[in-house]
Amino acid sequence: VHLHNKIKSLMNQHGATYSLEKYLISISINGIYIRVELGGQLGYYIDVLACSTKNLTETLRVIQQLIIPAIQSVCHGITMTEGVIRPECVRNLTPPRYRRTQFASLQQLKQALLSLPADSMYDYQHTWSSVLDSGRPVLHEGFDFARDLLSDDDFREVLHRRYHDLHNLAQELQIPPENNPEGQDQAVT
């Protein structure tokens, strides 16, 4: 209830519409549809799901500027863990009990990209495991390109870190002019 009231006051300032159900707050703001779901038997986690025709970076900014601060202001002492829920689970509103294993931490995705050769970064696919219920498939194995799972800002951060690492390596590998028989500076390209 406290979270609902906090979000309600914020949304009134931003012209959003919202609805409240038992463990769900649905919000529509500037073409971004957000679901804030309280989960677990004791409500020990909160999932924030969003769909939009806007780009991922714009959608994340709304979540980071409005929703996350509202959650933190009423849920003191919680640990926020940022991750990416399998897009298929968001599109199909897969119930929380089935999507429990269908998320990847942001750091895990970034680290996976940094461990690849530079020319493979855009092609990296994060794989998702299947989910069964009484032997019946609820979600099949699948994959999504990491580039599609990360915001533009997050992907740029990975590229910047890769550039920085390559720049440092190039400086370390430069041959001093006195050791270069041709008298030319060499740089790694």
FENLINUR-V530376 format. One record per residue. N is the residue number from 1. SS is DSSP state (helix for helix, strand for strand, loop for the rest). OMEGA is omega in whole degrees, 0 to 359 (none if undefined). BURIAL is b if it has 9 or more other ideal C-beta (glycine too) atoms within 8 Angstrom, else e. Layout:
N;SS;OMEGA;BURIAL / N;SS;OMEGA;BURIAL
This chain:
1;loop;180;e / 2;helix;179;e / 3;helix;178;b / 4;helix;181;b / 5;helix;179;e / 6;helix;179;b / 7;helix;179;b / 8;helix;180;b / 9;helix;177;e / 10;helix;184;b / 11;helix;177;b / 12;helix;179;e / 13;helix;186;e / 14;helix;177;b / 15;loop;181;e / 16;loop;171;b / 17;strand;183;e / 18;strand;173;b / 19;strand;183;e / 20;strand;171;e / 21;strand;188;e / 22;loop;181;e / 23;loop;187;e / 24;strand;170;b / 25;strand;178;b / 26;strand;185;b / 27;strand;172;b / 28;strand;181;b / 29;strand;178;b / 30;loop;177;e / 31;loop;177;e / 32;strand;181;b / 33;strand;186;b / 34;strand;174;b / 35;strand;175;b / 36;strand;186;b / 37;strand;173;b / 38;strand;186;b / 39;strand;180;b / 40;loop;182;e / 41;loop;180;e / 42;loop;182;e / 43;loop;186;e / 44;loop;174;e / 45;strand;177;e / 46;strand;174;b / 47;strand;174;b / 48;strand;180;b / 49;strand;181;b / 50;strand;173;b / 51;strand;181;e / 52;strand;171;b / 53;loop;176;e / 54;loop;180;e / 55;loop;185;e / 56;helix;182;e / 57;helix;178;b / 58;helix;180;b / 59;helix;179;b / 60;helix;179;b / 61;helix;178;e / 62;helix;180;b / 63;helix;183;b / 64;helix;182;e / 65;helix;184;e / 66;helix;189;b / 67;helix;183;b / 68;helix;178;b / 69;helix;178;e / 70;helix;179;b / 71;helix;182;b / 72;helix;182;b / 73;helix;180;e / 74;helix;180;b / 75;loop;183;b / 76;loop;175;e / 77;loop;179;e / 78;loop;175;e / 79;loop;179;e / 80;loop;176;e / 81;loop;182;e / 82;loop;179;e / 83;strand;179;e / 84;strand;176;b / 85;strand;179;b / 86;loop;183;b / 87;helix;178;b / 88;helix;179;b / 89;helix;179;b / 90;helix;180;b / 91;helix;185;e / 92;loop;183;e / 93;loop;178;e / 94;loop;180;b / 95;loop;183;e / 96;helix;183;b / 97;helix;180;e / 98;helix;183;b / 99;helix;181;b / 100;loop;180;e / 101;loop;187;e / 102;loop;175;b / 103;strand;177;b / 104;strand;178;b / 105;strand;179;b / 106;helix;180;b / 107;helix;179;e / 108;helix;179;e / 109;helix;180;b / 110;helix;180;b / 111;helix;178;e / 112;helix;179;b / 113;helix;181;b / 114;helix;181;b / 115;loop;183;e / 116;loop;169;b / 117;loop;185;e / 118;helix;183;e / 119;helix;180;e / 120;helix;186;e / 121;helix;182;b / 122;helix;183;e / 123;helix;184;e / 124;loop;180;b / 125;strand;174;e / 126;strand;182;b / 127;strand;179;e / 128;strand;179;b / 129;loop;176;e / 130;loop;177;e / 131;strand;181;b / 132;strand;173;e / 133;strand;184;e / 134;loop;179;e / 135;loop;180;e / 136;strand;181;e / 137;strand;174;e / 138;strand;176;e / 139;strand;177;b / 140;loop;173;e / 141;loop;179;e / 142;strand;178;b / 143;strand;172;e / 144;strand;176;b / 145;strand;180;b / 146;helix;180;b / 147;helix;179;b / 148;helix;181;e / 149;helix;182;b / 150;loop;174;b / 151;loop;177;e / 152;helix;180;b / 153;helix;180;e / 154;helix;180;b / 155;helix;177;b / 156;helix;178;e / 157;helix;178;b / 158;helix;180;b / 159;helix;180;b / 160;helix;179;e / 161;helix;178;b / 162;helix;179;b / 163;helix;180;e / 164;helix;179;e / 165;helix;179;b / 166;helix;178;b / 167;helix;178;e / 168;helix;178;e / 169;helix;179;b / 170;helix;178;b / 171;helix;179;e / 172;helix;185;e / 173;helix;181;e / 174;loop;180;b / 175;loop;179;e / 176;loop;183;e / 177;helix;182;e / 178;helix;178;e / 179;helix;183;e / 180;loop;184;b / 181;loop;182;e / 182;loop;178;e / 183;loop;181;e / 184;loop;173;e / 185;loop;177;e / 186;loop;176;e / 187;loop;178;e / 188;loop;177;e / 189;loop;none;e
